[in-house]
Amino acid sequence: MSKVEDFLSAEAEGDIIDAIRTAEKNTSGEVRIHLEAHSEIDPFERAAEVFDMLKMNNTKQNNGVLIYVAVEDRTLVILGDSGINDVVPPDFWESTKDTIIDQFKKGNMEQGLIDGILMAGEQLQKHFPYQKDDKNELPDDISVG
């Protein structure tokens, strides 16, 4: 088993997907999680590649948020699209990352991701509230590469 497969249990994956659905319930925004073992390039560049690969830049209001984790590298990047980046406080992604890492350091991978997802969801709801014609534009599952 790779470290990616060991990173989250099947139950934890279900709880994270539930957190994504909760975060997206009252917003048009989209949150995705991507896990992979290792990145051969700069983690931010790799997160940008994954962002494009997952078509997160195709949301109607440019309000997708990717939480990228390279498990073996112990690397975490949070990448927001231009719509959400333009409205969150300047230190928001860094403080969200710190919240996730605090849980990771305690061995609480699941809770770290859930906390980050819900923090992103609060900002998405604040700036992109749900409208009756909103559609879930992207899958809620965890992407693994």
Sine and cosine of phi, psi and omega as CSV:
sin_phi,cos_phi,sin_psi,cos_psi,sin_omega,cos_omega
0.00,0.00,0.68,-0.73,0.03,-1.00
-0.99,0.14,0.22,-0.98,0.04,-1.00
-0.91,0.41,-0.45,0.89,0.04,-1.00
-0.91,0.41,-0.70,0.72,0.01,-1.00
-0.92,0.40,-0.49,0.87,0.02,-1.00
-0.99,0.12,-0.25,0.97,-0.13,-0.99
-0.89,0.45,-0.66,0.75,-0.02,-1.00
-0.69,-0.72,0.66,-0.75,0.12,-0.99
-0.97,0.24,0.24,-0.97,0.05,-1.00
-0.87,0.49,-0.62,0.78,0.03,-1.00
-0.90,0.43,-0.67,0.74,0.02,-1.00
-0.89,0.45,-0.65,0.76,0.04,-1.00
-0.86,0.52,-0.68,0.73,0.03,-1.00
-0.88,0.47,-0.65,0.76,0.02,-1.00
-0.91,0.40,-0.59,0.81,0.02,-1.00
-0.93,0.36,-0.66,0.75,0.06,-1.00
-0.88,0.47,-0.64,0.77,0.08,-1.00
-0.87,0.48,-0.64,0.77,0.03,-1.00
-0.90,0.43,-0.64,0.77,0.06,-1.00
-0.87,0.49,-0.71,0.70,0.00,-1.00
-0.90,0.44,-0.62,0.79,0.05,-1.00
-0.91,0.42,-0.72,0.70,-0.02,-1.00
-0.89,0.46,-0.56,0.83,-0.06,-1.00
-1.00,0.00,-0.14,0.99,-0.13,-0.99
-0.86,0.51,-0.63,0.78,-0.09,-1.00
-0.91,-0.41,0.50,0.87,-0.02,-1.00
-0.50,-0.87,0.33,-0.94,0.14,-0.99
-1.00,0.05,-0.11,0.99,-0.03,-1.00
-0.93,0.37,0.30,-0.95,-0.03,-1.00
-0.79,-0.62,0.69,-0.73,0.05,-1.00
-0.84,-0.54,0.74,-0.68,0.07,-1.00
-0.77,-0.64,0.51,-0.86,0.12,-0.99
-0.91,-0.42,0.72,-0.69,0.09,-1.00
-0.78,-0.63,0.80,-0.60,0.04,-1.00
-0.90,-0.44,0.66,-0.75,0.17,-0.99
-0.49,-0.87,0.28,-0.96,-0.08,-1.00
-0.94,0.34,-0.77,0.64,-0.22,-0.98
-0.45,-0.89,0.51,-0.86,0.09,-1.00
-0.89,-0.45,0.74,-0.67,0.03,-1.00
-0.98,0.17,-0.25,0.97,-0.03,-1.00
-0.86,-0.52,0.04,-1.00,0.04,-1.00
-0.78,0.63,0.73,-0.68,-0.06,-1.00
-0.84,0.54,-0.62,0.79,0.02,-1.00
-0.91,0.41,-0.67,0.74,0.05,-1.00
-0.89,0.46,-0.66,0.75,0.01,-1.00
-0.91,0.41,-0.66,0.75,0.04,-1.00
-0.87,0.49,-0.63,0.78,0.03,-1.00
-0.90,0.43,-0.64,0.77,0.07,-1.00
-0.88,0.47,-0.71,0.70,0.00,-1.00
-0.90,0.44,-0.66,0.75,0.04,-1.00
-0.81,0.59,-0.74,0.68,0.03,-1.00
-0.93,0.38,-0.69,0.72,-0.02,-1.00
-0.86,0.52,-0.63,0.78,-0.01,-1.00
-0.99,0.11,0.08,1.00,0.02,-1.00
0.85,0.52,0.56,0.83,0.00,-1.00
-0.96,0.28,-0.30,0.95,0.04,-1.00
-1.00,0.09,0.12,0.99,0.00,-1.00
-0.97,-0.25,0.24,0.97,0.02,-1.00
-0.97,0.24,0.53,-0.85,-0.09,-1.00
-0.83,0.56,-0.64,0.77,-0.07,-1.00
-0.94,-0.33,0.29,0.96,0.00,-1.00
0.78,0.62,0.75,0.66,-0.09,-1.00
-0.82,-0.57,0.62,0.78,0.09,-1.00
-1.00,0.04,0.54,-0.84,0.03,-1.00
-0.76,-0.65,0.81,-0.58,0.05,-1.00
-0.94,-0.34,0.76,-0.65,0.18,-0.98
-0.95,-0.32,0.94,-0.35,-0.10,-1.00
-0.96,-0.28,0.77,-0.64,0.02,-1.00
-0.77,-0.63,0.85,-0.53,0.19,-0.98
-0.99,-0.14,0.98,-0.19,-0.22,-0.98
-0.86,0.50,-0.80,0.60,-0.05,-1.00
-0.93,0.37,-0.49,0.87,0.02,-1.00
-0.99,0.16,-0.24,0.97,-0.06,-1.00
0.84,0.54,0.75,0.66,-0.06,-1.00
-0.86,-0.51,0.65,-0.76,0.00,-1.00
-0.72,-0.69,0.76,-0.65,0.08,-1.00
-0.74,-0.67,0.71,-0.70,0.13,-0.99
-0.93,-0.38,0.81,-0.58,-0.07,-1.00
-0.81,-0.58,0.86,-0.51,0.06,-1.00
-0.96,-0.30,0.53,-0.85,0.06,-1.00
-0.96,0.29,0.17,-0.99,-0.12,-0.99
-0.86,0.52,-0.60,0.80,-0.04,-1.00
-0.88,0.47,-0.72,0.70,0.00,-1.00
-0.98,0.21,-0.60,0.80,0.02,-1.00
-0.87,0.49,-0.54,0.84,-0.04,-1.00
-0.94,0.33,-0.30,0.95,-0.12,-0.99
-0.89,-0.46,-0.26,0.96,0.02,-1.00
-0.99,0.15,0.42,-0.91,0.06,-1.00
-0.84,0.54,0.48,-0.88,-0.09,-1.00
-0.82,0.57,-0.53,0.85,-0.04,-1.00
-0.99,-0.16,0.17,0.99,-0.12,-0.99
-0.88,0.48,-0.74,0.67,-0.06,-1.00
-0.92,0.40,-0.59,0.81,0.01,-1.00
-0.92,0.39,-0.67,0.74,0.01,-1.00
-0.93,0.36,-0.57,0.82,0.07,-1.00
-0.91,0.42,-0.70,0.72,0.04,-1.00
-0.86,0.51,-0.69,0.73,0.02,-1.00
-0.87,0.49,-0.65,0.76,0.02,-1.00
-0.88,0.48,-0.70,0.71,0.01,-1.00
-0.90,0.44,-0.74,0.67,-0.05,-1.00
-0.89,0.46,-0.61,0.80,0.05,-1.00
-0.84,0.55,-0.68,0.74,0.04,-1.00
-0.95,0.32,-0.65,0.76,0.03,-1.00
-0.84,0.54,-0.67,0.74,-0.02,-1.00
-0.88,0.47,-0.46,0.89,0.03,-1.00
-1.00,0.04,0.01,1.00,-0.03,-1.00
1.00,0.10,0.17,0.98,-0.03,-1.00
-0.99,-0.14,0.94,0.33,-0.05,-1.00
-0.88,0.47,-0.73,0.69,-0.01,-1.00
-0.86,0.51,-0.77,0.64,-0.05,-1.00
-0.90,0.43,-0.60,0.80,0.05,-1.00
-0.86,0.52,-0.74,0.67,0.00,-1.00
-0.91,0.41,-0.67,0.75,0.02,-1.00
-0.87,0.49,-0.71,0.70,0.02,-1.00
-0.86,0.51,-0.70,0.72,0.02,-1.00
-0.90,0.44,-0.67,0.74,0.02,-1.00
-0.87,0.49,-0.73,0.69,-0.05,-1.00
-0.93,0.36,-0.58,0.82,0.08,-1.00
-0.89,0.45,-0.72,0.70,0.05,-1.00
-0.88,0.48,-0.67,0.74,0.00,-1.00
-0.87,0.49,-0.62,0.79,0.03,-1.00
-0.88,0.47,-0.68,0.73,0.01,-1.00
-0.94,0.35,-0.64,0.77,0.03,-1.00
-0.88,0.47,-0.69,0.73,0.01,-1.00
-0.90,0.45,-0.65,0.76,-0.01,-1.00
-0.89,0.45,-0.69,0.73,-0.12,-0.99
-0.99,-0.15,-0.36,0.93,-0.02,-1.00
-0.71,-0.71,0.91,0.41,-0.05,-1.00
-0.88,0.47,0.47,-0.88,-0.01,-1.00
-0.87,0.49,0.70,-0.71,0.11,-0.99
-0.89,-0.45,0.45,-0.89,-0.11,-0.99
-0.87,0.49,-0.38,0.93,-0.01,-1.00
-0.99,-0.13,0.11,0.99,0.00,-1.00
-0.92,0.38,0.58,-0.82,0.04,-1.00
-0.83,-0.56,0.50,-0.87,0.12,-0.99
-0.96,0.28,0.97,-0.25,-0.15,-0.99
-0.99,0.16,-0.36,0.93,-0.06,-1.00
-0.72,-0.69,0.46,-0.89,0.02,-1.00
-0.89,0.46,0.43,-0.90,0.00,-1.00
-1.00,-0.09,-0.09,1.00,-0.05,-1.00
-0.93,0.36,0.25,-0.97,0.05,-1.00
-1.00,0.07,0.80,-0.60,0.03,-1.00
-1.00,0.07,0.71,-0.71,0.02,-1.00
-0.79,-0.61,0.76,-0.65,-0.04,-1.00
-0.83,-0.56,0.00,0.00,0.00,0.00
